[in-house]
Amino acid sequence: MTALNEPFSDYAKLVITDPQATLDQLLASPLADSQDNITLVQYHLLLSQCYYNLTYPQKSLEHAQLAVQHVSAQQQPWLYHNTQLTLANALEIVGRPAESLPGLNTAIQWAKQHNYQQLYLQGIFSRGIIATNMGDYVGALGDFQRAYSLATDDPNSLSKAHVAAMLAQVYEYRHEDSLSIPYFEEAVAAHRLNHADFDLSIALFGLGRANRSIGQLELGKQQLLESKALAEKVDDIQGVAYALKELADIEVSEKNYLQAERQLLEAAVIFKQAENHQMSYNVSIALVNLSLKTKQIDKAQVYLQQAKAYLGRFDMPIHSIGFDEIHASLLYQQQDFQSAYDELTKAFATYRQYQNTHSTERLHELRSRFEMQLAQQENEVLAQKNAIQQLQINNEKSAKLQLMLIIAFTSIACLLLVLIIYRSKVYKRKLEKLVTLDELTGLYNRRHTLALLEQHIKMASRHQKGLCIAMVDLDWFKQINDSFGHLVGDKVLKEFAHVFRQGLRSSDVIGRIGGEEFLLILNYSSSDDAYAVLTSLASKLSHIGQTVGEPKIDLTISAGLVALQPHDTVESIMALADKVLYRAKDSGRAQVVIADRVEDGQSPANIQSVQ
């Protein structure tokens, strides 16, 4: 087989655009157990795809596994690899993406070798979705960009609009909502033009959520309401529930708490019926937060127990951390302070463990991918060399032809070697980035920042140019972590880094050298210039509480500012900056202290408020 048989080929054309109608037709014509294996495989294959598109995880997996049981790679390779692709999608949606990759990669490789372009396109598209959910955004973008170049505008198959929507999701997962919006808009326009209501509902949902995230609440609400109406029109019940959850978030921001609770409870019923445990958990947590916000502690306790029933700590590590923090908030409001402290301690320990594990896994993944590609390319070079040798033996009587063949294949080998070197450098740069950057904020880490400071001091001394350094500390950051949780604290750190990075020149340097401590290197700057930069940046921090969703946070900084003198070393100028910073903190925080070297470089002056 190289295509599905009738009537399954007709059903396959409708799976993307109208999965609910396709599902109804399939369920209305059940197969007998005596049917031949090929028919059973196609039947369960399409059922799994329908349930996948309608977000019924367990049912999608159940039928994918039934399809795989009735086909082998030796007898029906094309059909077998299609079932492997469908199984990979089902494993991803039930939260087991790592298990899906071996079979999926084999299917992609087979489709590429045998020139089955549609199967190859579907394979790399599915792998992009899995990479997105596993946090491999670079790999996801690579797969989606290749898929976009291969896809057509045909709405009855995997089209450019479908790929554009997934490209948008990559940026959405990276919290770059403004970058996701053009891709969502492209998908919305294409699906609206083709009257593809099911796909249009999904694209409008993503666009509405992105606009809500950037503060366009009214526009986002309109798009989510249209998404809900379209989902109801095509009987996509879970699509209705997804829209209801996002609409509830908007109602909460507008303080319409009763309406928000009604919408969340309606969504909870739908997700429970669909056995969508992850979304059932998310909705239960949203109800907990709403109850805490409205001081309904008993309700919060009930909803928290519901969330706990859906929580799988092994499969949902990030959710587990969030659960512990919310549990701590509830205990705090119940005045069980010791238990609240214990829960926060557990959440912090789990978060650190997850961070370490995740960082290690990402590093191993990059290294493994680099080594695998390098080995593959070396094998290609060896294969080319063997081909050259064989040609030399077979063409001894034709010296001229033999010489031409040697030159041709040697050139290919050289090109492959150049490619190996180029890719080696690319992966080396990726590994260097992991070593030099702070994973949370994206700023330089302590070791690299201090190395850069030494370079800049030497350069400033050689060219006799002004240079200042500033040691910056976020005021009362421990209280932010204690009051709002470490996840909010991490968001504050990332937003602070974003504000400062945007406000500095390309010649300046900022690095994270401690938990909430940062070092700025300001080139070609006097003390007055550097002071002006710091006060300007500090004034831009007032919005951070709103940005991270906690308006009560009023972030300020304390800073110690030192201008370079000819005799300074890294150690001496850092020690002075650190001393000046602590003078700023001892003087009440929310201020910049400029070092005064009158008394042996140790007497700070010019204390200024930056609150």
C-alpha positions in Angstrom: 0.0 0.0 0.0 1.0 3.6 -0.7 -2.4 5.1 0.1 -5.4 4.4 2.2 -8.2 2.3 0.6 -11.7 3.5 0.0 -13.7 4.6 2.0 -10.8 5.5 4.4 -9.1 7.7 1.9 -12.3 9.9 1.8 -12.4 10.0 5.6 -8.7 11.1 5.7 -9.5 14.2 3.7 -12.0 15.3 6.4 -10.0 14.5 9.5 -8.2 17.8 9.5 -11.1 20.1 8.6 -14.0 18.3 10.3 -12.8 15.7 12.8 -16.1 15.5 14.7 -18.1 14.6 11.5 -15.5 12.1 10.5 -15.6 10.5 14.0 -19.4 10.3 13.9 -19.3 8.5 10.5 -16.6 6.0 11.6 -18.4 5.2 14.9 -21.7 4.7 12.9 -20.0 2.0 10.9 -18.1 -0.3 13.4 -16.0 -3.1 12.1 -16.4 -6.8 13.0 -13.5 -8.5 14.6 -13.4 -10.8 11.6 -12.3 -8.0 9.3 -8.9 -8.4 7.7 -5.9 -6.7 9.4 -5.5 -4.0 6.7 -9.0 -2.8 7.2 -8.7 -2.8 11.0 -5.5 -0.8 10.8 -7.0 1.9 8.7 -10.1 2.1 10.8 -8.2 2.5 14.1 -5.7 4.8 12.5 -8.4 7.3 11.5 -10.2 7.0 14.8 -6.9 7.8 16.6 -6.4 10.9 14.4 -10.0 12.1 15.0 -9.6 11.8 18.7 -6.2 13.5 18.6 -7.6 16.5 16.7 -10.5 16.7 19.1 -8.1 16.4 22.1 -9.2 13.1 23.6 -5.8 11.8 24.7 -6.6 8.4 26.1 -8.9 7.4 23.3 -6.4 8.6 20.7 -3.7 6.4 22.3 -6.0 3.4 22.6 -6.8 3.3 18.9 -3.2 4.1 17.8 -2.1 1.1 19.8 -4.8 -1.1 18.3 -3.7 0.0 14.8 0.0 -0.8 15.5 -0.9 -4.3 16.7 -2.3 -5.3 13.2 0.5 -4.2 10.9 4.2 -5.0 10.4 7.0 -3.1 8.7 7.9 -6.1 6.5 4.4 -6.6 5.1 3.1 -3.0 4.8 6.0 -0.5 5.3 4.0 2.6 4.2 1.0 1.8 6.4 3.3 0.7 9.3 5.2 4.0 9.4 1.9 5.9 9.2 0.7 4.1 12.3 4.0 4.9 14.0 3.5 8.6 13.3 -0.1 8.4 14.6 1.1 6.6 17.8 3.7 9.3 18.3 1.1 12.0 18.2 -1.1 10.1 20.7 1.9 9.6 23.1 2.6 13.3 22.9 -0.9 14.3 23.8 -1.1 12.0 26.8 2.1 13.5 28.2 4.7 10.9 27.1 6.6 12.7 24.3 10.0 11.1 24.9 8.5 7.7 24.2 7.2 8.9 20.8 10.6 9.9 19.3 12.2 6.6 18.3 9.3 5.4 16.2 8.7 8.9 14.8 12.3 9.4 13.8 12.3 6.0 12.1 9.2 6.9 10.1 10.7 10.3 9.0 13.9 8.6 7.9 12.0 5.9 5.9 9.7 8.5 4.2 12.7 10.6 3.2 14.7 7.6 1.8 11.6 6.4 -0.2 10.5 9.9 -1.3 7.1 9.8 0.4 6.9 13.6 0.7 3.5 13.8 2.5 4.5 11.3 5.1 7.8 13.1 5.6 5.9 16.5 5.9 3.5 15.1 8.5 6.5 13.5 10.4 8.6 16.6 10.8 5.4 18.6 11.7 4.6 16.1 14.5 8.2 16.1 15.7 8.1 19.9 15.8 5.1 19.7 18.1 6.8 17.2 20.4 10.0 19.4 20.5 7.9 22.4 21.4 6.3 20.6 24.4 9.8 19.3 25.5 11.2 22.8 25.4 13.5 22.2 22.4 12.5 25.4 20.7 15.5 25.5 18.3 14.7 22.0 17.1 11.0 22.8 16.8 11.6 25.9 14.7 13.9 23.9 12.4 11.2 21.3 11.8 8.4 23.8 11.3 10.4 25.9 8.9 11.1 22.8 6.8 7.5 21.8 7.0 6.3 25.3 5.9 8.5 25.2 2.8 7.1 21.8 1.8 3.4 22.5 2.7 0.8 23.8 0.2 -2.2 26.0 0.6 -4.6 23.1 0.2 -7.0 23.3 3.2 -7.8 19.6 3.1 -4.2 18.5 3.9 -1.5 19.8 6.2 -1.2 23.3 4.8 1.0 26.3 5.4 -1.7 27.8 7.6 -1.5 24.8 10.0 2.3 25.1 10.2 2.1 28.9 10.7 -0.2 28.3 13.7 2.4 25.9 15.2 5.2 28.4 14.6 3.2 30.9 16.5 2.9 28.4 19.4 6.7 28.1 19.6 7.0 31.8 20.2 4.0 31.7 22.6 5.7 29.0 24.7 8.8 31.2 24.8 6.6 34.0 26.2 7.3 36.1 23.0 3.6 36.7 22.3 4.2 39.7 20.1 6.2 37.5 17.7 3.5 34.8 17.7 0.7 37.2 16.6 1.7 37.6 12.9 1.8 33.8 12.5 -1.6 33.3 14.2 -3.0 36.1 12.0 -1.7 34.3 8.9 -3.5 31.1 10.0 -6.7 32.9 10.8 -6.8 34.6 7.4 -6.2 31.4 5.5 -8.8 29.3 7.4 -11.4 32.1 7.2 -10.9 32.3 3.4 -11.3 28.5 3.1 -14.3 28.4 5.5 -12.4 25.9 7.6 -14.4 26.5 10.8 -12.6 23.9 13.0 -9.1 25.1 12.1 -10.3 28.8 12.3 -11.6 28.1 15.9 -8.2 26.8 16.9 -6.2 29.7 15.3 -8.6 32.3 16.8 -8.1 30.7 20.2 -4.3 31.1 19.9 -4.6 34.7 18.6 -7.0 35.7 21.3 -4.8 34.3 24.0 -1.7 36.1 22.6 -3.6 39.4 22.5 -4.7 38.9 26.1 -1.1 38.2 27.1 0.1 41.5 25.7 -2.7 43.5 27.4 -5.2 43.7 24.5 -8.0 42.4 26.6 -11.0 43.5 24.6 -9.6 42.3 21.3 -8.5 39.0 22.9 -12.0 38.6 24.4 -13.7 39.1 21.0 -11.4 36.6 19.3 -11.9 34.0 22.1 -15.7 34.4 21.9 -15.6 33.8 18.2 -13.4 30.8 18.7 -16.0 29.4 21.3 -18.9 30.0 18.9 -17.1 28.2 16.0 -16.2 25.3 18.3 -19.8 25.0 19.3 -20.8 25.1 15.6 -18.5 22.2 14.7 -19.3 20.2 17.9 -15.7 20.6 19.2 -16.7 20.4 22.8 -13.2 20.7 24.2 -12.6 23.7 22.0 -15.4 25.4 23.9 -13.8 24.4 27.2 -10.4 25.8 26.1 -12.0 29.1 25.1 -14.0 29.3 28.4 -10.8 28.9 30.5 -9.1 31.8 28.7 -12.3 34.0 28.9 -12.4 33.3 32.6 -8.9 34.7 33.0 -10.0 37.9 31.3 -13.1 38.1 33.6 -10.8 37.7 36.6 -8.6 40.6 35.4 -11.8 42.7 35.1 -12.9 41.5 38.6 -16.0 39.7 37.3 -15.4 36.8 39.7 -18.8 35.1 39.5 -18.8 35.0 35.7 -15.2 33.7 35.8 -16.2 30.9 38.2 -19.2 29.9 36.1 -17.0 29.6 33.0 -14.3 27.6 34.8 -16.9 25.2 36.2 -18.4 24.7 32.8 -14.9 24.0 31.3 -14.1 21.6 34.2 -17.1 19.4 33.4 -16.1 19.2 29.7 -12.5 18.3 30.4 -13.5 15.7 33.0 -15.8 14.0 30.5 -13.1 14.0 27.9 -10.6 12.5 30.4 -8.2 15.4 29.7 -6.4 15.2 33.0 -3.9 17.9 32.4 -6.5 20.5 31.5 -8.7 19.3 34.4 -5.8 20.0 36.7 -5.2 23.4 35.1 -8.9 24.4 35.5 -8.9 23.2 39.2 -5.9 25.3 39.9 -7.5 28.3 38.3 -10.5 27.8 40.6 -8.2 27.6 43.6 -6.6 30.9 42.7 -10.0 32.5 42.1 -11.2 31.2 45.5 -8.1 32.6 47.3 -8.5 35.9 45.5 -12.1 36.1 46.7 -11.2 34.9 50.2 -13.3 31.7 49.9 -10.9 29.4 51.8 -13.3 26.4 52.0 -13.9 26.4 48.3 -10.2 26.7 47.6 -9.6 23.6 49.8 -12.1 21.6 47.8 -10.7 22.7 44.4 -7.2 22.0 45.6 -8.2 18.4 46.4 -9.7 18.1 42.9 -6.4 19.3 41.4 -4.4 16.9 43.5 -6.4 14.0 42.1 -5.4 14.9 38.5 -1.7 15.7 39.4 0.8 13.1 38.2 4.1 14.3 39.9 6.4 12.2 37.7 4.8 13.4 34.4 4.1 16.9 35.5 7.1 18.2 37.5 6.5 22.0 36.8 2.8 21.5 37.8 3.9 19.8 41.0 6.0 22.8 42.0 3.1 25.2 41.3 0.8 22.9 43.3 3.0 23.0 46.3 3.3 26.8 46.2 -0.5 27.2 45.9 -1.0 24.7 48.7 1.4 26.9 50.8 -0.6 30.0 50.0 -3.8 28.2 51.2 -2.1 27.0 54.4 -0.9 30.6 55.0 -4.4 32.0 54.7 -5.5 29.3 57.1 -2.8 30.6 59.5 -1.0 27.2 59.5 2.3 29.0 59.1 4.7 26.1 59.8 3.0 23.8 57.2 3.0 26.7 54.7 6.7 27.1 55.3 7.3 23.4 54.9 5.4 23.3 51.6 7.4 26.3 50.2 10.6 24.6 51.2 9.5 21.4 49.4 8.5 23.5 46.3 11.9 25.3 46.3 13.8 22.0 46.6 11.8 20.4 43.8 12.3 23.4 41.6 16.1 23.3 42.1 16.1 19.6 41.4 14.1 20.1 38.2 16.3 23.0 37.1 19.5 20.9 37.5 17.9 17.8 35.8 16.5 19.9 33.0 19.8 21.7 32.3 21.7 18.4 32.4 19.3 16.8 30.0 19.4 19.7 27.6 23.2 19.6 27.6 23.3 15.9 27.0 20.7 16.2 24.3 22.7 18.9 22.4 25.9 16.8 22.8 24.2 13.6 21.6 22.7 15.3 18.6 26.0 16.8 17.7 27.8 13.5 18.1 25.2 11.6 16.1 25.3 14.1 13.2 29.0 14.1 13.2 29.1 10.3 13.1 26.6 10.3 10.3 28.5 12.7 8.2 31.8 10.8 8.8 30.0 7.7 7.5 29.0 9.6 4.4 32.6 10.6 3.8 33.7 7.0 4.2 31.0 5.9 1.8 32.2 8.4 -0.7 35.8 7.3 -0.3 34.8 3.6 -0.8 32.9 4.6 -3.9 36.0 6.3 -5.3 38.1 3.2 -4.7 35.6 1.0 -6.4 35.4 3.2 -9.4 39.2 3.2 -9.6 39.3 -0.6 -9.7 36.5 -0.8 -12.3 37.9 1.8 -14.6 41.7 1.1 -14.7 41.7 1.0 -18.6 40.3 4.5 -18.8 42.8 6.8 -17.1 41.2 10.0 -18.2 37.8 8.9 -17.0 39.3 7.5 -13.8 41.0 10.9 -13.1 37.7 12.8 -13.7 35.9 10.5 -11.3 38.5 10.8 -8.6 38.4 14.6 -8.8 34.6 14.6 -8.7 34.2 12.4 -5.7 37.2 14.0 -3.9 35.4 17.3 -4.3 32.3 15.8 -2.8 34.3 14.4 0.1 36.0 17.8 0.7 32.6 19.5 0.7 31.3 17.0 3.2 34.4 17.7 5.4 33.8 21.4 5.1 30.2 20.8 6.2 31.4 18.7 9.1 33.7 21.5 10.2 31.0 24.1 9.8 28.5 22.1 11.8 31.1 21.3 14.5 31.6 25.1 14.9 27.8 25.7 15.1 27.4 23.1 17.9 30.5 24.4 19.6 29.0 27.8 19.7 25.8 26.4 21.2 27.7 24.6 23.9 29.7 27.8 24.6 26.4 29.7 25.0 25.3 27.2 27.6 28.5 27.6 29.5 28.6 31.5 29.4 24.9 32.4 30.0 22.7 32.3 33.1 19.9 30.0 32.2 17.1 31.9 33.9 17.8 35.5 32.8 19.8 34.9 29.6 22.4 37.3 30.9 26.1 36.4 31.3 26.9 34.2 34.3 29.3 35.2 37.0 32.4 33.5 35.6 32.0 35.0 32.1 31.1 38.5 33.5 34.2 38.7 35.6 36.3 37.5 32.6 34.8 40.3 30.5 35.4 42.8 33.3 39.1 42.0 33.2 39.2 42.5 29.4 37.4 45.8 29.6 39.7 47.1 32.4 42.7 46.3 30.3 41.2 48.0 27.2 40.1 51.1 29.2 43.6 51.4 30.7 45.3 50.9 27.4 43.2 53.6 25.6 42.8 55.8 28.6 39.0 55.7 28.3 36.4 56.2 31.0 34.9 53.0 32.5 32.5 52.5 35.4 31.1 49.4 37.1 28.0 49.2 39.2 27.0 46.4 41.6 23.2 46.3 41.6 21.0 44.4 44.1 17.2 44.0 43.9 15.8 45.4 47.2 13.8 43.0 49.4 13.9 40.2 46.8 13.6 37.5 49.5 10.3 39.0 50.6 9.1 38.8 47.0 9.9 35.1 46.9 8.4 34.5 50.3 5.2 36.4 49.6 4.5 35.5 46.0 6.4 32.3 45.4 9.7 31.5 43.5 8.0 31.2 40.2 7.0 34.9 40.5 10.4 35.7 41.8 11.9 34.1 38.7 9.6 36.2 36.5 10.8 39.3 38.3 14.4 38.4 37.7 13.8 37.8 34.0 11.8 41.0 33.5 14.5 43.0 35.4 17.1 41.5 33.1 15.0 42.4 30.0 14.5 46.1 31.2 18.3 46.6 31.8 19.4 44.8 28.7 17.1 46.9 26.5 18.3 50.1 28.2 22.0 49.6 27.9 24.3 50.2 24.9 25.7 47.4 22.8 29.2 48.3 24.2 28.0 47.8 27.8 27.9 44.5 29.7 25.4 43.2 32.3 25.8 39.9 34.1 24.1 38.0 36.9 26.7 37.3 39.6 24.5 36.1 42.4 20.9 35.3 43.3 19.5 38.8 42.9 22.9 40.6 42.4 24.1 41.9 39.0 27.2 43.6 37.7 27.1 46.4 35.0 30.2 47.4 33.0 29.6 50.8 31.5 32.3 51.7 28.9 33.3 55.3 27.9 31.3 56.6 30.9 32.1 59.0 33.7 30.5 58.7 37.1 27.8 61.2 36.2 27.1 59.4 32.9 26.8 56.1 34.6 24.6 57.6 37.4 22.2 59.0 34.8 22.0 55.6 33.1 21.3 53.8 36.4 18.6 56.2 37.6 16.9 56.1 34.2 16.8 52.3 34.2 15.6 52.2 37.8 12.7 54.4 37.0 11.5 51.8 34.4 11.2 49.0 37.0 7.9 50.2 38.5 5.8 48.3 35.9 7.4 45.0 36.7 4.7 44.1 39.2 2.0 44.5 36.6 4.0 42.6 34.0 4.4 39.5 36.2 0.8 39.6 37.3 1.4 40.8 40.9 0.6 44.6 41.0 1.6 44.8 44.7 5.3 44.3 43.8 7.1 47.6 43.8 10.6 46.8 42.7 13.5 49.1 43.6 17.3 48.6 43.4 20.4 49.6 45.4 23.6 50.1 43.5 27.2 50.8 44.2 28.9 52.8 41.4 32.7 53.0 41.0 34.8 54.8 38.3 37.9 53.0 37.1 41.3 54.4 38.2 44.7 53.5 36.7 45.8 51.3 39.6 42.5 49.3 39.8 42.3 45.5 39.4 39.3 43.3 39.1 39.6 42.3 42.7 40.0 45.9 44.0 37.3 47.5 42.0 34.8 44.7 42.8 35.6 44.9 46.5 35.0 48.7 46.4 31.8 48.3 44.5 30.6 45.7 46.9 31.4 47.9 49.9 29.6 50.9 48.3 26.6 48.7 47.5 26.3 47.7 51.1 26.5 51.4 52.1 23.5 52.0 49.8 21.6 49.1 51.5 22.5 50.3 55.0 21.4 53.8 54.1 17.8 52.7 53.4 18.0 51.0 49.9 16.4 52.3 46.7 19.5 54.5 46.0 22.7 54.7 44.1 26.0 55.3 45.9 28.9 56.8 43.9 32.3 55.9 45.3 34.5 58.7 46.6 38.2 57.8 46.6 39.4 60.8 48.8 40.0 58.5 51.7 42.0 55.7 50.1 39.2 54.8 47.7 36.9 53.7 50.5 34.7 56.8 51.3 31.5 56.7 49.3 29.6 59.9 48.6 26.7 61.3 46.4 24.0 59.0 47.8 20.9 59.5 45.6 17.4 57.9 45.8 16.3 55.9 42.8 12.9 54.8 44.1 
